[in-house]
Amino acid sequence: MPKYLVIVESPAKSKTIEKYLGKDYAVTSSKGHIRDLTTRGYGGFGVDIENGFKPMYKILKDKQALVKELKKDIKSYEKVFLATDPDREGEAISWHLYDTLDLANMSSERIVFHEITKNAVLSAFDHGRDIDLDLVKSQESRRIVDRIIGFSLSKLLQKKIGSKSAGRVQSVALKLIVDREKEVNAFIPEEYWEVFLDFTKKNHPIKAKLEYFNHDKVKLASEQEVNQVLNALKKSYEVVEINKKNREKVSKPPFITSTLQQESSSKYNFSAKKTMMVAQRLYEGIELENERVGLITYMRTDSTRLASEFIVCAKDYIISNYGESYYRGYKDTSKPEKNIQDAHEAIRPSSLAYTPENVKPYLSSEEYKIYSIIFARAVASMMTPALVEDEQVVIENNGYQFVATGEKVLFEGFLKAYKESNQTTPKSLPQFHLHDLIEDGTISTEQKFTNPPLRYSEARLIKKMEELGIGRPSTYAVTMETLKIRNYVHQEKKAFIPTKQGILTSEKLDEFFQDIINIKYTAEMEETLDEISEGKKVWNDELATFYTRFKPWVDYAENHMEKIYPVFLEEKCPECGSKLVIRNGRFGEFVACSGFPKCRYIKKTEKEQPISTGIKCPNCEVGMIVERISKRGRQKGKLFFACDQYPTCKTTYSSLDDIKSIESK
């Protein structure tokens, strides 16, 4: 009979840990949070504002049976170990378990490990501690602030403009997207031209760009200016300069949450949510041939620090696999002044013995991709810089200077182990000599226009949020998904484009809450929460300061924000006789009964009839092939052809040529 009970968050993690502990330990899972703020009290906040912002908790409905079972089970154990995740959220879950299960009356300890390997787990049990109440108060304060802001603004926006929700981090992220869209729409492109000299040397095609006239930078704004250049050029071109300069390319630090999400987006087109789900599985444990092991350290972190034992192992690994000249050593590139929690180290493999190729048979395709970049980047971060030679050849014709560039890798260094998603294979120039003449060159010209600023992709938005100090590692993926679910944004070719409702939501928040839904305030709130976690500030004093500022803004907006939805119509509901109204939903405006929720009538919209090709479906021989527009996935908005008897017949064609080939048969 086990003497000790270990409670973790995840069932997958409990399976892994159970294999490391002896028969004296039983391991179970809380399956995340067991309780949350109620929706009682003023505003449904679940907070007693008049009594020092005391939170009011309730056990989550789907956890009531689990809590009841735990309360009964713990009586048979000598000691309980709380081993939830090593961050504020995990600390808070341990505290909720401690408080709900009344562990003050029995022996218990908080256990923390940052990787799920046998040595790390067993070592953690030798270093048990009390629950860190400062961390708990910090998480609790975040939850209360987010509940007050979220409930207040969401109710207001639902009533006034038909938007679904607002939030402290979510709404600032939306503002970034909307502001960028306005910049894109206001952008006026400017015409410019580029001129190139195309020739071949030693079977190498070379494209030299016109950069200077008599060593002054050339800017060509029109075709007329280009023609002036072309008329001045003579037949022969001369090499007048050859410049070579060595440069070091330094490896990037190991991944933190945001950089992992950015790289997996760029390299594999994974969403932040998908990246974190895959990383979670790698952390919690993978069943290998003879063991179950967590392959990476904890994936929610903002520190690039590496454990000393990993540094020692990485040195041996690099020297053994690449040679001594490839080992540089560890350099912590995190900035001391940067506001990071540094609760645990960077994301790295738990053991270099588990190489990606060794564990590939046990991983899904997605797991293998994420594990491979984590492994390689952690190793590369300790390797020697790559040494490259930048090459530049200046070719002159009647005062006009064309420049050809190349790059030669002299020493691969860290590139031997890992290449970033934006790194391309360099192309080297062939051998040139001063005064070489080029007689067979041809001139090409390109008309171009300046581009507007790039819209935010998930990767770019996460990077921007991190730079501005908005949110934390655990919030990035959730924020992206919320914006999409609320229909505030949609994505085209990875880029976020705000919807009409997203723009309206951001503008109204900016009009009435610009002092709180802004970058500066959101970043300052993160700093305040960090100071609470360090015991430097008193949690309920900070909440009182926040609420004193926030409440008047809500009251003012209640009285002055224009009410757009619902719009009452003269038409009556055919089911109950109440007036019909125009409401705003996830898929745009719709007409429904004003008596909702008692009456749930929704007026059906007339669907446009699809355009027929006039070709009978060759498979079912009943329906006709019609034009359709894809409504989801990567092909969203793309024309395709399908049988009008769908879903009975699922025949589809991608192009009109395919249809014509049917007719010919």
TIDREN-101024 format. One record per residue: residue in one letter; x negated, y negated, z negated of N, C-alpha, C in turn. Coordinates in steps of 0.05 Angstrom, whole numbers, plus 5000, padded with zeros to 4 digits. Example, Ala and Ser with C-alpha at 12.3 -4.5 7.8 and 13.67 -1.06 7.14 Angstrom:
# TIDREN-101024
A473651144844475450904844473650664844/S474350454858472750214857474249994843/
This chain:
# TIDREN-101024
M498350245000500050005000498249755000/P498549565019496949325020497349154996/K495149024987495248854964495648554972/Y494848494996494948215004496548165030/L497947945030499547865054498247625067/V497847645093496647425109498947335128/I499447065127501446955145500146765165/V500546835191499546665213501946555228/E501346405249503546275265504646465286/S502846605299503546745324503447045321/P505447185331505447475331502947595345/A502147465367499747555382497247535364/K497147315350494847275332494847475309/S497247535299497447725277496448005285/K497048085310496048335320493048345321/T491748125330488848115332487548135304/I488547965286487347955259487748215244/E490048335248490648585233488548805239/K487348795263485348995270482648935256/Y482248695247479648625234479748675203/L482148665191482348695162482948985155/G482149055131482449335122485349395114/K485649625103488349725095489549565072/D487949405058489049245036490549005045/Y490548945072491748705082494048765101/A496248625097498548635116498648355129/V499048355155499048095170501748065183/T502947825179505547765191505447485203/S507647405217507647155231510046985223/S509646725221511946545216513246455242/K511946525265512846445292513246145293/G511246005284511245705286512445585261/H513645345263514845215241517245365230/I517645365204519945495192522145295184/R521345035182523344835176522644565188/D524644395189524344125201526143925187/L525843675194527543465182530443525188/T532243475169535043505175535943275192/T538443275199539543045214541542895195/R541142915169542742775150541542505143/G542942355128541942095119542341875140/Y541441635134541741405152540541465179/G542141415200541241455228540741745236/G541341925217540742205224537842265223/F536242095210533342125210532342355193/G533942435173533042645155530942535136/V531142275130529142135113530641955093/D530041975068531141795048529541535048/I530441345064528941095068528840935042/E531040955026531240795001529540914979/N528641164983527141294962524341374972/G522841164980520141204988519741385013/F521741385031521541535056521241835051/K522541925030522342215023523642375045/P522242565057523442735078525342935067/M527442995082529443195074529243425095/Y528543655085528043885103530244085102/K530544235125532244465126530844695140/I531444935132530245165145531545195173/L529945235193530945255220532845495222/K534945465237537045675239535845945247/D534045935267532946195277530746305259/K530146165237528046265218529246335191/Q531846315188533046365161532646665153/A533046845172532747125165529847185159/L528047065174525147115170524347015142/V525246775135524546665109525646835086/K528046925090529347105070527647355066/E526747465089525147705088522447655074/L521247435081518647365068518847325038/K520947195030521447145001521647414986/K522847604999523147864987520548014987/D519047995009516648155013514348064995/I514047804991511647704977511547794948/K513747874937513747974909512048224905/S511648374927510148624925507148584930/Y506248334934503448284940502148134917/E499548194913498048054892497247764901/K496947724927496047464936496947414965/V497547164971498347084998496246905010/F495446965035493546795049495046655072/L494846385073496146225094494146165116/A494346295139492246275159493346155185/T494845945183495945815207493745655221/D494345535244492445405261490745185247/P488245145256486444955242486744665251/D489244565249489644275255491944175237/R492643925241494743805223497343965224/E498144045248500644185251500444455236/G498244585239497844845225497744805194/E496544585185496444525157499244475146/A500844335162503644275154505244535153/I504844715172506344965171505645125146/S503045125139502245265115503545145090/W503644875090504944745067507944805065/H509244815088512144885088512545165078/L510845345086510945625076510445635046/Y508445485037507745475009510045374992/D511345165002513545034987516045204988/T516745305012519245455015519145725001/L516845855002516546114989515746094959/D515545854949514945804921512345944913/L510245894930507646024925506145894901/A507145674891505845554867505845744843/N507745934844507946124821506546384826/M504946404847503346644851500646564864/S498846744865496146694876496346664906/S495146434917495146394946492746224953/E491946244979489746084989490346005018/R489145775026489245695054486745795068/I487045935090484746045105484645905133/V482245835141481945695167479745825183/F480345895208478245985226478745855253/H476545805268476845655294476545845318/E475946095312475846295334476746555322/I478146725337479146975327477347205335/T475147215321473347445323473047565296/K472047805295471847945269470147795249/N467847705257466047565239467247305229/A468547155248469646895240471946935220/V473647135225475947175208475047275180/L473247465179472347575153470847355138/S469347185151467946965138469946775126/A472146715140474146525131475346615104/F475646875100476746975075474846945052/D472346885058470446825036470446535029/H471846375044471846085040474645965039/G476346105024479146005021479145735006/R481245585010481445324997484445254991/D484845024978487644934974488544795000/I491144765002492244615025491444325023/D490544215046489743935047492243755050/L493043635028495543485027495343225043/D492943115046492642875063493242945092/L492343175102493043265129496043305132/V497243415111500143465112501643205113/K500843005096502142745096501842605123/S499542645136499142515162501042635182/Q501342905183503143035201506042955195/E506642945169509342875160510042585169/S508142415167508542135174509042115204/R507442255220507842265249510642355256/R511442575243514142685248516342485241/I516042345219518042145210518141905229/V515741805236515741575255516941655281/D516141885291517241975317520242025316/R521142125293524042175289525541905289/I524541715274525941455272525941305299/I523641295312523541165338525141325359/G524841585359526241745379529241735376/F530241775352533141775347534341495353/S532941295343534041015346534140935375/L531940965389531840885417533441065435/S533441325430534941505447537941455445/K538941415421541841355418542541085431/L540840895428541240635440541340655471/L539340785482539140805511541440985523/Q542141195509544341365518546941195520/K547341035500549840875498549840645518/K547440525522547340275539546840335568/I544940505574544140535602544140825612/G545041015595545341285604542741445605/S540641345593538141495592538141705569/K536641915572536842135554535242105528/S532841985531531141975507528941765510/A527741695488525441525487523641625464/G521141545465519341635443516841465442/R515441485420513141315415510941355436/V510341605442508241665462509441695490/Q511641835491513041885517513541635532/S514641425518515441185532513041015540/V510841035526508440885535507241025560/A507341285560506441435584508141365608/L510741345604512641265625511940975635/K511340805616510740525624508240515641/L506240685635503840695652504540775680/I506340975683507141065709508740855724/V510640725710512240525723510640275731/D508840185713507139955720505340015744/R504340265746502640335768504340335794/E506840435792508540435816509140155826/K509439965807509939685815507439575829/E505039655819502539565832502439675861/V503239925864503140055890505039915909/N507439855900509439725916508739435923/A507339305905506639025910504038995927/F502739215931500139215945500439135974/I498838955984498838876012496238976024/P496439176042494039286054492639086072/E489939096071488338916088486839086109/E486838996133485539136155482539106153/Y481139326159478239306162477339526181/W474939486192473939676212471239786204/E470640026212468040146208466940236235/V464240196238462940276263460740486256/F460640696273458840916267457040966292/L454641046286452841146306452641456303/D453541596324453641886324451341996341/F449742176330447642296346446842566333/T445142706347444142966338441142966336/K440043066314437143096311436543376300/K435043526315434243796307436743966300/N438743936318441244086316442944006292/H442243776279443843676257445543446267/P448243466267449843236274449743026252/I449242776260448942556240450842326247/K452042226226453841996229452841766212/A451541576224450441346210452541116211/K452940986188454940776186453640496188/L454940316203453940036204454439906177/E452239826164452439706138451539406137/Y449539336153448339066150447838936178/F447738676178446638526200444538336189/N442038386198439738236187439738246156/H440338486146440238556117442538426101/D444438296114446838206100449138396105/K450738446084452938636086454838556108/V455638756124457438716146460338776137/K462138586143465038636138466538566164/L467838766175469238726200472238746195/A473638526200476538506193478338536217/S477238556241479038576265477638716288/E479138796307478038926331476338726347/Q477038476346475538266360472738256349/E472438266322469838256310468238506317/V469538736318468238986326467138966354/N468738856372467838826400465338646403/Q465238446385462838266385460338426378/V460638616359458438786352457638966375/L459639096386459139296408457739156432/N458638916438457438766460454538686455/A453738666429451038586422449138826421/L450239066419448439306416447139376443/K444539456440443039546463443039856464/K441739966484441840256487440140396466/S437840286459435940426442436240346412/Y435940546394436040506365433440586353/E432440436333429840496321430140546291/V428740756281428540806252426640606240/V427740426222426140216210425540256180/E427140436167426640486139427240776133/I425640896115426241166105425841146074/N428041186060427941166031428641426018/K427041515999427541755984427141705954/K429141785939428941735910430141975895/N428642065875429542285858431542185837/R433542355832435642285813436442535797/E437042505772437942725755441042725754/K442142965756445042995751445243155725/V446543025705446643145679449343295676/S449243525663451643675659453543535640/K456143585643458143475625458343635600/P459443525578459643675553461743895556/P461844075537463844285538466644165537/F468544325544471344225546472544145519/I474043935520476043875499478743915512/T480843885496483543935507484143785533/S483643525532484343355555482643415580/T480043465577478343525600478943795611/L479643985595480544255605483044225622/Q484944065612487444025627486843885654/Q485043685653484343545678482943725698/E481043875689479544045707481244275719/S482944395703484644605713486744495732/S487544245728489344115747487944075774/S485543965773484043905797483144155812/K482344355796481144595809483244805817/Y485344835801487345045806490244945809/N490544675807493244565808495044665786/F493944725762495444805739496544565725/S499044575716500144365699498844375672/A499044155657497944155630499244365612/K501844395616503344605600502344885607/K501944945632501045205640498245255630/T496445055632493745085622493745155592/M495345025576495345065547496645345541/M498545425556499745695551497645915556/V496145885578494046085584491846075563/A490945835556488845805536489745925509/Q492245885502493345995477493046295476/R493646425498493346725499490446805496/L488646655509485746715507484846685478/Y485846485464485146435436486246645417/E488746715421490046895402489247185404/G488247265428487247535429487947685455/I486047805467486447975491485548255485/E487248445493486648735489484548825509/L482048865499479948975516479949275514/E477949405524477949695525478049825497/N476349725479476249855452476849665430/E477649415436478249225415480049005425/R481248865406482848625413481348385402/V480848185419479147965410480047705422/G479847485406480347225416477847135432/L478247065457475947015475474946725473/I476546535464475646265462476246145435/T474945925428475445785403478045625407/Y478945505385481545365385481645155407/M483945155422484044995446485244715443/R485944645419486944365414484744215398/T483144075412480943935399480143685416/D479043495402477943255416475043215409/S473643425401470843405394469143575413/T466843475421465043625438462843765422/R463143775396461243905378461144205383/L458844325381458544625384457344735358/A458244975351457245105326454345185330/S452845175309449945225311449445515320/E451145705311450745985319451146015349/F453045865361453445885389451045765404/I449945545394447645415407445345615409/V444845765387442645965387443146175408/C445646275408446346495428446146385456/A447046145461447046025488444145995498/K442345925480439545895488438446165498/D438946375484438046645492439446725519/Y441946655521443446735546442346585570/I441846325567440846165590438046255598/I436246295579433546375585433546655598/S435246835587435347105597436447125625/N438446955631439846975657438746785678/Y437546565670436646365689433646295687/G432546335664429646265660429346025641/E426946005629426445785610426745505621/S426145475647426245215659429145105661/Y431045285657433845205659435045125632/Y433545165610434645105583433844815575/R435844665568435344385558435744365528/G437844505518438544475490441144315488/Y442244305464444844185460444543885453/K446043725467446143435461449143365457/D449843285433452643205427453142935440/T454742925461455242675475457742525465/S459042635444461342495433460442235420/K461942025423461241765412462141735383/P460341665365461041645337463341445332/E463441225349465441025344468141105355/K468241315372470741405383472541525361/N475041465363476941555342477841845347/I476142035340476942315344477242445316/Q478942645316479442785291477042965283/D475743085304473443255299473943475279/A476443575279477143775259475744045265/H475144085290473744335298472244275324/E470644475332468744425354470144435382/A468444405402469444415430470544685437/I471944695460473044955470470645105483/R470145345473467945505483468645795480/P467045975494467546255490466746335461/S468246515450467646605422465046765422/S464446905444461947055445461047065474/L458547015479457447025506457147305516/A457547495499457547775508459947845525/Y462047685522464447725538464347545562/T462647625582462447465606465047485622/P465647285639468147305655468347555671/E466147645683466147885699466648135683/N465548145658465948375641468848405633/V470248185627472948195617475048165639/K474248115663476148075685478248285688/P477548545685479548755688481848735668/Y481448595646483448575625485048315625/L484348145644485647885645487447855670/S489447685667491047615690489447425707/S490347375731488947185749488646915736/E490746815723490746555710488846545687/E488846765670487146775647484146785656/Y483646935677480846945687479846675697/K481546525711480746265721480046075698/I481846065678481445875655479045965639/Y478846225634476546325618473846275632/S473846305659471446275674470345985672/I472145785674471145505672470345435644/I471745545624470945485596468245605591/F467845855599465245985595462945835608/A463345785634461245665651460545385641/R462645225634462044945626460644935599/A461345115581460045115555457045185558/V456445385575453745455581452245235595/A453545115616452244905632451644665615/S453144605594452744365578450044375563/M448844605562446244635548443944685568/M444544655594442444705614441144455624/T438844495636437244275647438744115669/P438443855670439643705692438743805719/A440543775739439743835766438043605777/L436043665793434343455805435043435834/V435843205843436543175872434942945883/E434542955909433142745924435142605942/D435642345936437442185953435842095977/E436942136001435542066025437141846039/Q435641656050436941436065435141356089/V436341356112434941276136436441036148/V434940816153436140576164435340556194/I437340536211436840536240437840266251/E436040126265436739846273437039826303/N438839646310439339576339440139286340/N438239116350438738826354439738696328/G438438766306439138636281441338786265/Y442738966277444839126264443539376252/Q444039416226442839646213444939856206/F444540096216446240336210444840506189/V446340616171445140766149446241056149/A444341246149445041526146444041626119/T445741766105445041856078445142166076/G443542266059443542556053442742606025/E442842856017442042925990440843205990/K438643235978437243495977436943585948/V437743825942437443935915434644035912/L433043915894430344005889430244215867/F432144195848432344395826435244405817/E436444645818439244675813440044615784/G438344685765439044635737441844745730/F443444585717446044685707447944765730/L447444665755449144735777449045035784/K446945165774446745455777449045595763/A450045475742452145595726454945485731/Y455045225738457745105740457744855757/K459644845775460144605791462844485784/E462944225780465444095774467244105799/S469844065794471744075817471243865838/N470043645830469543425850466743425861/Q465243645855462443655866462443805892/T461343685913461243805939458343895944/T458044085963455344175970453943955986/P451643855976450243635989449143716016/K449043526034447843576060445243416063/S443143546071440543416073440143316102/L438643106104437942996131435543146142/P435343166168432843276180430543086177/Q428143166184425743006182425842766201/F425442526191425242276207422542156203/H421641996223419141846220419741556228/L418241376216418541086222418141046252/H419740876263419640806292420641016311/D421841236299423141426317425341276333/L425541346358427641216375429941416380/I432341306380434641466386435941346411/E435841506432436741416458439541526466/D440241746453442741876462445041836442/G444941626426447141586407449641476420/T451841536408454441426417455741276394/I457241076401458540906380461540986378/S462441016354465241056349466240846329/T468740776330469840576312472440696299/E472940596275475340686260476740446248/Q479240416255480940206242481940326216/K481640176194482640266168484040046153/F485440126132486839926115486139996086/T485939786070485339836042487739986030/N487040156010489140325997490040205971/P492640245964493640155938492340325916/P492540245891491440405869492840675869/L491340885861492441155861494641175840/R496741315847498841385827497541585807/Y498841605784497841795764498642075771/S496742255772497342545771497242615742/E497842875736497642955708494842915697/A492842995713490042975705489242675700/R490042505718489342215715490842095692/L493342175688494842055666493742145639/I493042405636491842505611489242355606/K487642325626485042185623485541895613/K487541765625488141485617489141475589/M490941655581492041665554489741705534/E487941885541485641935523483941685520/E483341555542481741305542483041095524/L485641075525487140865511487740945482/G487241195475487741285448490741335443/I492141415464495041465462495441765459/G496841855438497342135435494942285425/R495242545423493042715413493042975430/P491043145427490843385444493343545445/S494743565423497143735423499543605437/T499443345443501743205454501743165484/Y499343195497499143125525501143295542/A500943555539502543735556505543695551/V506343655525509143615518510143355531/T508443145530509242885542509842915572/M508043045586508443085615511143225621/E511643445606514043595611516543435604/T516543285583518843125574519642925596/L517642785607518142585628519542715652/K518742965659519943095681522743195675/I523043315651525643425643527743205641/R527042965631528842745628529542605654/N528342705676528742595703527842295704/Y525742235689524541975690522441955712/V521342185719519242195740519742455757/H518742455781518442695797515642695809/Q514742915819512042935830512042995859/E510342845873509842895902506842905906/K505943145916503143195920501543125894/K502543235872501343205845501942935832/A502542725848502842455837505542415824/F505542275800508042205787509241955800/I511841975808513341755819515741715801/P516041475789518341435772520941435787/T523041545775525741535787526941265780/K529241215793530740965787531340945758/Q532141165746532741165717530241125700/G528041245709525541205694524640915694/I524940775717524240495719526040325701/L528740385702530640235686530040275656/T529440525648528740585620526340425611/S524240435627521740295619522239995618/E523739885637524139595637525739505613/K527839655605529439585582527839605556/L526239815554524439835530522439615529/D521439535552519539315554520839055546/E523339025554524838775548525338745518/F526138955505527038935477525039055457/F523139215465521339345446518439325455/Q517739105468514939085478512939065455/D513738995431511838985409511139265397/I512739465405512239735394511739945416/I513139925439512640105461510539985479/N508139985469505839875484503340035476/I501339995492498840145489497540085462/K497339825456495839745431497139855406/Y499739825404501139915380501040215377/T501340365399501340655398498540755390/A496440625400493740705393493240645364/E494140415354493740335326495240525308/M497540625316499040815300497441075297/E496141165319494441405317492141365298/E491041125297488841065279489841075250/T492240965246493440965219493941245209/L494941415227495441695220492841845213/D490641775228488041885221487141795194/E487541545187486741435161488341565138/I490841625144492541765124491342045119/S490542175141489442445139486742455123/E485442225123482842205109483242085081/G485742035073486241935046485641635043/K485241495065484541215064487041035063/K489341135071491840975069494041145057/V495941005045498241145032500441175052/W501341415056503241485078505841325077/N507141315053509741185052509540875053/D507240765045506840485048506740405077/E505340575093505140525122507840555136/L509440755127512040795138513840555132/A513640445108515240215101514439965118/T511839935122510939715139512039745168/F511839985178512940045205515939985206/Y517440085187520340065189521339775186/T519939625169520639345165520439185192/R518539265208518239135234520239245255/F520739505254522239645274525239595273/K526439595249529339585246530539325258/P529339085255530538845267530638865297/W528638995310528639015339530939185348/V531539405334533739585341536339435338/D536739285316539139125312539538925334/Y537438785342537638585363538438715389/A537138935396537739075421540639175422/E541639265399544439355397546339135405/N545738885398547538665403547038525430/H544738565442544038405466543438575491/M542938835488542438985513545039035528/E544938985554547239015571548039315573/K550639365571551739635572552339705602/I550839895613551239965641552940215645/Y552540405627554140655628555740695602/P558040825603559440905628560940675641/V561440695667562940495682565740605685/F567740465674570540555675571740505702/L573140705712574540685738577540675734/E579040585754581940575752583140845756/E581641025769582641295774582941455748/K585141605746585741765722584742055724/C584142165701583342445700585742625707/P585542815726587742985734588543185712/E586743215692587343415671588543305646/C587743055637588842945613589942665616/G589542535639590642275643588942045634/S586642095621584841885612583441765637/K582341525633580841405655578341565662/L577641575687575141685695572941485692/V570441575688568141395685565841495701/I564041315708561541385721559441415699/R558241645697556141685678553541745693/N551341745678548741805689547842075678/G547142255696546142515687543442575697/R542642825693539942905701539442885731/F541642925746541442925775542642675787/G542842455771543942205781546742155771/E548141965783550741895774552842105781/F554842135763557142305769559642195756/V561942285765564542185755565742395737/A566542315713567642505693569742365677/C571042525660573242415643572042255620/S573342035614572441865591573141995564/G574842215565575642345541573742555531/F571342575544569242765535568642715506/P568242915488568043205495570643365494/K572943225487575443375486576243465513/C575843295533576343375561573743385576/R573143605589570543645602570843635633/Y572843495643573243475672570943325685/I569843435707567843295723568743315752/K568843085765569843075792567743195811/K568543375827566743505846566143315869/T563643315877562843145899562943315925/E563643175947563743325972560943375982/K560443625988557843695999557743646029/E555443546038555043506066554743786080/Q556143806102556044056117553244086131/P551944306128549344346140549544346171/I547344256184547344246213546644526224/S548344626242548044896253546144886277/T544645096280542945126304544445266327/G546845366321548345506341547445796345/I545645886328544546166331545746336309/K546846566317547946756298545646896283/C546046936257543947076241543547356251/P541047426259540447696270540547916249/N540547846224540448056203543348136194/C544947936186547648006177549648006200/E548947856222550647836245553447726239/V553647586216556147456208555747146207/G553647066193553246776189551746646213/M551446386211549946226230547446116217/I545346086233542845966222543245666222/V542845546198543245256194540745126183/E540644856185538444706173538844686143/R536644716128536644676099534244506091/I534444376068532244226056531444356030/S528944426027527944546002528244355979/K529344445956529844265933527944305910/R526044485912524244535890521544645899/G519644655880517044765885515344595903/R513144705913511244555930512444465956/Q514544615966515744555992518144355989/K518444235966520744055961520843845982/G523343815994523743616015523143706043/K522243956046521444056072523844196086/L524044146112526144276128525544566133/F527544746129527245026137529945116148/F530145356157532645456170533445716155/A536045736150537045966135539946036144/C540746276136543346376142545346226124/D547746146135549646006119551246186101/Q550646446101552046636083550446686057/Y548346526052546846546027548746506003/P548546655981546446855974546947135984/T549247185998549747456008547547536028/C546747346045544547396064542347196059/K539947296055537747116047535647076070/T536647096095534847056118533946766119/T531346716122530246446125528046446147/Y527746206159525646156178524345886173/S521745866178520345626171520345416193/S520845506218520645316240522645376262/L523045176279524845196302523745396322/D521145416324519945606342520745896336/D520945946309521846216301524646266310/I526346056309529146086318529246146348/K527645996363527646026392526746306400/S524846416384523846686391526146896387/I528046836369530247016364532047016390/E532546766400534246736424533046896447/S530446876450529147006473529347306472/K529647406447529947696444532847796448/
